[in-house]
Amino acid sequence: MEKATLHQLRLAERMSRLGTETAFEVLNKARALERLGKKIIHLEIGEPDFSTPANVVEAGIGALRQGWTHYGPSAGLPELRQAIAEEVGRSRGVQVSSDQVVVVPGGKPIIFFTLLALAEAGDEVIFPNPGFPIYESMIHYAGARPVPIRLREEKDFGFDVDELASLISDRTRLIILNSPQNPTGGVLSKQDVHDIAEVIGDRNIMVLSDEIYSRLLFEGEHYSIMSEPGFQERTILLDGFSKTYAMTGWRLGYGVMRADLAIHIARLMTNSTSCTASFTQIAGVEAVRGDQSSVERMRAEFQRRRDVFVAGLNRIKGFSCRLPKGAFYAFPNITKTGWSSKKLADALLEQAGVACLSGTSFGDFGEGYLRFSVANSLENLNQALVQIDQWTKQNL
Ligand SMILES: Cc1ncc(COP(=O)(O)O)c(C=O)c1O
């Protein structure tokens, strides 16, 4: 029999700079424990537990039956780009034309493509920390230098605008904003956005404004930097269908940006996935143009769960949690437990049967915090509180 030769895997250097999203690793670990017969309450993954609204599902099925099963244009189907342009124009109070919209499979590719298109060695990119881990991963991957701006609990997880001013340099190419924010649930107010716009001034710096949770707001109104005078041409707005319409598995999101940049982002689509699935996009048209009552129903339910869960966390020894103003996460401070975030998250998974994420999954400034997703039933959330409480009583 011929002897197999072992060839060493030689990865490109850039792969060493690519990070990951630990939510999926924790999910795998939790599933492994479940296979051993342990019961786990899943509060680690950031995905709505609701079904996609029926009208959207029907539109998707109808699209499949009508033959929307072929390639489409890289930038997205004209009818969906038009529907998004109208919706974003209306909700952000700006004029948007369909050639400013690029439809992609989920919100994530807009982060990937924006960094590939705009950032390179020698550039600096300012990003929120703690924040969605893909920002830092992709800044590194593009060869640029990640410059974290610390989100501060005492500022309700907003940041200090003077600090932002001190971080901006001649090399700053891009600033990433995210509101409502993952993982903290913090929200930038209209005043915060004004102040940020003022600090950026007329510098030629682009802003990637991740607004994927814009419809999951518990107080006030969503305000985008795209609405600030002079910022439409410097903003890449990221939004999508995953969180708003419980469509994570459909893979549907978009970026809105100046038309001369949209051409290049569409070229990255041509080079990577060709196009977003056509039937998914037809379902997307129904999501945007159809009945919106399910969006409000889901938002109200997340608010109810947030109230119960955060109040419960605040009764647990060593935990203190601010009331998040948006998204569907609770981000308690756990420093008084005396445990590190990672150790505590591991112990809660293995010993208390509750899966959550260490704050450090969202960057170094996440130490001292845990992230719980409230995208689970009230019954499971209450049960998780009981199990965490029991565990802390036995171990702290
Ligand atoms: C802040 C933020 N941006 C973008 C995304 C990506 O969303 P999608 O699943 O549509 O790619 C997520 C998903 O968790 C997120 O939390």
The ligand as a MOL file (V3000), in Angstrom:
LIG
                    3D

  0  0  0     0  0            999 V3000
M  V30 BEGIN CTAB
M  V30 COUNTS 16 16 0 0 0
M  V30 BEGIN ATOM
M  V30 1 C -23.4240 44.6050 15.7830 0
M  V30 2 C -23.6700 43.5770 14.7430 0
M  V30 3 N -23.4160 43.8640 13.4650 0
M  V30 4 C -23.6150 42.9670 12.4920 0
M  V30 5 C -24.0910 41.7120 12.7710 0
M  V30 6 C -24.2440 40.7270 11.6390 0
M  V30 7 O -25.5240 40.4180 11.3340 0
M  V30 8 P -25.8840 39.3280 10.2220 0
M  V30 9 O -26.2590 38.0850 10.9340 0
M  V30 10 O -27.0080 39.9470 9.4560 0
M  V30 11 O -24.6960 39.1410 9.3430 0
M  V30 12 C -24.3790 41.3630 14.0870 0
M  V30 13 C -24.8510 39.9970 14.4170 0
M  V30 14 O -24.7650 39.5160 15.5090 0
M  V30 15 C -24.1650 42.3150 15.1020 0
M  V30 16 O -24.4080 42.0360 16.3930 0
M  V30 END ATOM
M  V30 BEGIN BOND
M  V30 1 1 1 2
M  V30 2 1 2 3
M  V30 3 2 2 15
M  V30 4 2 3 4
M  V30 5 1 4 5
M  V30 6 1 5 6
M  V30 7 2 5 12
M  V30 8 1 6 7
M  V30 9 1 7 8
M  V30 10 2 8 9
M  V30 11 1 8 10
M  V30 12 1 8 11
M  V30 13 1 12 13
M  V30 14 1 12 15
M  V30 15 2 13 14
M  V30 16 1 15 16
M  V30 END BOND
M  V30 END CTAB
M  END
